[in-house]
């Protein structure tokens, strides 16, 4: 499929090939947008208490607490304290 070009070297917008190409691009963009919106719906199902906090009795809640404790401990490490001191 040879798309005709103008004197400036751009694709001639009046041709049938150009119009078909634009249709295909529009369909591709629409399907890409549709696919991206369906994949963003993956959320975690953490059990929460009545006040809205994560329930620490569940397996997932315990894992969250463990990660937070590890982050708190790393925040106060000697290396991080020295970094904060010499900023």
C-alpha positions as CSV (number, residue, x, y, z in Angstrom):
1,X,0.0,0.0,0.0
2,X,1.7,3.2,-1.2
3,X,0.4,6.3,0.5
4,X,0.6,9.3,-1.8
5,X,2.5,12.3,-0.4
6,X,2.3,16.0,-0.9
7,X,5.1,18.1,-2.2
8,X,6.2,18.8,1.3
9,X,6.6,15.1,1.9
10,X,3.6,14.7,4.2
11,X,0.8,12.1,3.6
12,X,-2.0,13.3,1.4
13,X,-5.1,13.5,3.6
14,X,-7.5,13.3,0.7
15,X,-6.6,9.7,-0.3
16,X,-8.5,6.6,0.5
17,X,-5.4,4.9,2.0
18,X,-4.9,7.8,4.4
19,X,-8.5,7.6,5.6
20,X,-8.2,3.8,6.1
21,X,-5.0,4.3,8.0
22,X,-6.6,6.9,10.3
23,X,-9.6,4.5,11.0
24,X,-7.2,1.7,12.0
25,X,-5.3,4.0,14.3
26,X,-8.5,5.2,15.9
27,X,-9.6,1.6,16.5
28,X,-6.2,0.7,18.0
29,X,-6.3,3.7,20.3
30,X,-9.8,2.8,21.5
31,X,-8.9,-0.8,22.1
32,X,-5.7,0.2,24.0
33,X,-7.7,2.7,26.1
34,X,-10.3,0.0,26.9
35,X,-7.6,-2.5,27.8
36,X,-5.9,-0.1,30.1
37,X,-9.0,0.7,32.0
38,X,-9.9,-2.9,32.6
39,X,-6.4,-3.8,34.0
40,X,-6.5,-0.9,36.6
41,X,-9.3,-2.5,38.5
42,X,-7.0,-4.9,40.4
43,X,-7.3,-3.9,44.1
44,X,-6.4,-5.7,47.3
45,X,-9.1,-7.0,49.5
46,X,-7.7,-6.1,52.9
47,X,-10.2,-6.6,55.8
48,X,-10.7,-3.4,57.7
49,X,-12.1,-2.7,61.1
50,X,-15.2,-0.5,61.8
51,X,-13.0,2.5,62.1
52,X,-11.5,1.9,58.7
53,X,-8.0,0.7,59.7
54,X,-6.5,-2.5,58.4
55,X,-7.5,-5.5,60.5
56,X,-4.2,-6.8,62.1
57,X,-5.6,-10.2,62.9
58,X,-5.7,-11.3,59.3
59,X,-2.8,-12.8,57.4
60,X,-2.6,-9.8,55.1
61,X,-2.8,-7.4,58.0
62,X,0.0,-9.1,59.8
63,X,2.1,-8.8,56.6
64,X,1.4,-5.1,56.4
65,X,2.4,-4.6,60.1
66,X,5.6,-6.5,59.5
67,X,6.5,-4.4,56.5
68,X,5.7,-1.2,58.4
69,X,7.9,-2.3,61.4
70,X,10.7,-3.1,59.1
71,X,10.4,0.4,57.5
72,X,10.3,2.1,60.9
73,X,13.4,0.2,62.0
74,X,15.3,1.2,58.8
75,X,14.3,4.8,59.1
76,X,16.1,5.0,62.4
77,X,19.2,3.1,61.3
78,X,22.6,4.6,61.8
79,X,23.2,5.0,58.1
80,X,20.0,6.9,57.6
81,X,20.6,9.0,60.7
82,X,24.0,10.0,59.2
83,X,22.4,10.8,55.9
84,X,19.9,13.1,57.6
85,X,22.7,14.7,59.6
86,X,24.8,15.6,56.5
87,X,22.0,16.8,54.2
